[in-house]
Amino acid sequence: MTPAGTVVLLMGPTGAGKSDLAIELAARIPAEIVSVDSAMVYRGLDIGTAKPARALRERIAHHLVDVLDPSESYSAGQFVRDALGAIDAIQARDRVPLLVGGTMLYFHALLNGLARMPSADAAIRRELDARLARDGSKALHEELRRVDPQAAARIHPNDPQRIQRALEVHRLTGRPISALQRERPTPLAGARVGRFVVSPPRDELHERIAHRFEQMMKSGFLEEVRVLHARGDLTSDNPAIRAVGYRQLWQHLEGQVSLEQAVANGIVATRRLAKRQMTWLRALPRAEWLNSPTAAAERILGWVAGAADSE
């Protein structure tokens, strides 16, 4: 499935004001919002993800929000499939898909594609595990060098998991994993894509992050995490609980740090996340950077109007 119409990507670091801007845009053009957020997919993660209120989501359609239980996992591949399904349905209604969020891995998968790899094979895995135990990872790496020198050059001899996966793929397909990775389809290849980055100045962003975290705490963030903790079936290893903010408050509930320290750690972790997001965004080609919400709204609306005229 490859969308052919207009698609708007609204990207930026956490705390930049993307959600508010998306709501304004959706109120002014026939748009529906597709969340590009690895934490908003989980039910019960509301305050800490700054999830839009249910009433607002009922008024302006939001997709890929509250689709999983916190005990479940979600991959970039699943996101691409779900996002393309949402985009296709939105365009069928003659509306504009507005993809909003800060999970850069998901944006990368949409823009650059994911390699189509075969599923794991239990018998091959057992054989490779036995060989690893008997001969060591360097011997497996030497075999990989013979069948796929490009993959061997990328994968360290002391990385048995990646070596075994590359050998497994070669056994299953008869082709090097490096060749399959080069053939990955680009999901948005047929669409007219607007790439917009909302990015306030660094000092302002840091202040916004701290203020937002403090407001979340006042709104019941700790109680939200306490409810998740009390379920008994979740641990710090679940992807939902590893989300920024949740991880730090979980550590407090586990008795590892004081609440004051957990909040401080959460703010620091959020700022570090924003820094990583900015690093990825700076390397993104053909993106238009906007630091004023008002200017951003008008520019994106103008781009959408121009895209519609060219159809």
C-alpha positions, -999 to 999 in steps of 0.1 A, spaced: 0 0 0 15 33 -11 -3 66 -5 -6 88 -35 -20 121 -21 -7 148 3 8 138 36 21 162 62 48 152 86 49 174 117 81 166 136 101 180 165 116 173 199 94 165 229 79 196 244 81 217 213 43 222 210 36 198 181 3 186 194 -12 220 200 -1 230 165 -16 199 150 -49 206 167 -49 241 152 -42 228 118 -69 201 120 -94 228 130 -86 248 99 -82 222 72 -99 188 66 -72 168 83 -70 138 106 -41 132 130 -19 101 130 2 98 161 38 90 156 45 83 193 57 50 207 41 57 241 7 71 230 -1 37 215 -6 24 251 -38 26 270 -34 41 305 -4 61 295 -22 94 294 -7 122 316 30 112 310 26 112 273 6 145 271 -21 125 253 -49 147 240 -81 144 260 -106 119 249 -132 146 241 -107 163 218 -99 130 201 -136 125 195 -139 159 179 -108 157 158 -99 122 146 -67 107 161 -52 75 149 -28 50 166 -37 63 201 -48 38 228 -43 7 205 -23 -15 229 -22 -27 265 10 -17 283 20 -53 285 23 -55 247 52 -46 225 51 -25 193 76 -24 165 85 1 138 73 -25 112 39 -27 129 38 11 130 44 14 93 16 -10 85 -8 7 108 2 42 97 -2 33 60 -36 18 67 -47 50 85 -32 72 57 -51 52 31 -84 55 50 -80 92 56 -72 99 20 -102 79 9 -123 104 29 -106 132 9 -89 144 40 -52 152 48 -32 128 69 -13 148 95 14 127 111 25 142 144 51 130 170 86 126 181 94 89 177 121 93 151 125 56 144 89 56 132 95 86 109 127 70 96 108 38 88 81 57 69 105 78 49 132 51 42 114 18 46 123 -14 64 139 -44 49 116 -74 44 132 -102 63 121 -138 69 108 -148 102 131 -167 126 136 -204 121 138 -224 153 158 -253 138 184 -230 122 186 -210 155 194 -242 174 221 -252 150 237 -217 151 235 -217 189 253 -250 191 280 -238 167 284 -206 187 289 -226 219 313 -250 202 333 -227 179 328 -192 192 315 -160 175 347 -155 155 342 -187 136 306 -177 127 319 -143 117 343 -159 93 315 -179 77 295 -146 74 326 -130 57 325 -157 30 288 -155 22 282 -117 29 314 -97 31 295 -64 33 275 -75 64 306 -89 80 324 -56 75 295 -39 94 290 -65 122 317 -68 149 331 -104 154 320 -102 190 283 -95 182 270 -131 180 233 -121 179 237 -100 147 261 -126 131 236 -154 137 207 -134 123 227 -126 91 236 -163 87 200 -173 94 187 -149 67 212 -163 42 202 -199 50 165 -191 46 167 -169 14 199 -179 -2 208 -142 -4 230 -119 17 212 -99 43 230 -68 30 213 -72 -4 179 -75 12 185 -44 33 192 -24 1 159 -35 -15 136 -21 12 106 -4 -2 99 33 6 64 35 21 57 71 12 74 70 -23 41 78 -41 30 106 -18 34 144 -19 51 147 15 56 180 35 83 177 61 81 203 88 101 205 120 89 226 150 119 236 171 120 264 197 153 277 209 172 253 231 169 273 264 132 278 257 127 241 250 145 231 283 122 255 302 91 240 285 102 205 293 107 212 330 74 231 333 55 204 315 69 177 337 60 197 368 25 202 354 22 165 348 30 158 384 4 182 396 -21 165 372 -16 131 388 13 116 368 25 97 399 -9 82 405 -11 71 369 22 53 372 10 39 406 -20 23 389 2 6 363 26 -5 390 -3 -20 411 -14 -42 382 14 -67 390 19 -79 355 42 -51 344 79 -46 350 106 -21 341 114 -43 311 81 -36 294 85 -10 265 56 10 279 73 14 313 106 22 297 91 54 283 106 86 295 90 98 328 74 64 335 107 47 340 119 73 365 86 73 385 86 35 384 120 35 400 106 57 428 77 33 434 102 4 435 120 22 463 151 30 443 150 68 445 131 95 463 102 112 445 122 145 443 151 126 426 127 108 403 112 140 391 147 155 385 158 124 367 127 125 346 133 161 335 170 153 327 159 122 307 134 142 287 160 168 278 183 141 267 156 126 246 150 160 230 187 162 222 187 128 205 156 138 185 173 170 174 204 151 163 182 129 140 162 159 127 193 179 118 203 150 95 169 148 78 170 161 42 144 184 27 128 194 60 115 229 66 124 243 101 99 265 119 104 280 154 73 301 157 40 283 162 21 311 144 45 311 115 45 273 114 7 272 112 5 296 83 34 280 64 20 245 67 -15 257 57 0 275 27 19 243 17 -12 222 20 -32 247 -2 -4 247 -28 -3 209 -28 -40 207 -33 -38 231 -63 -12 210 -79 -32 178 -78 
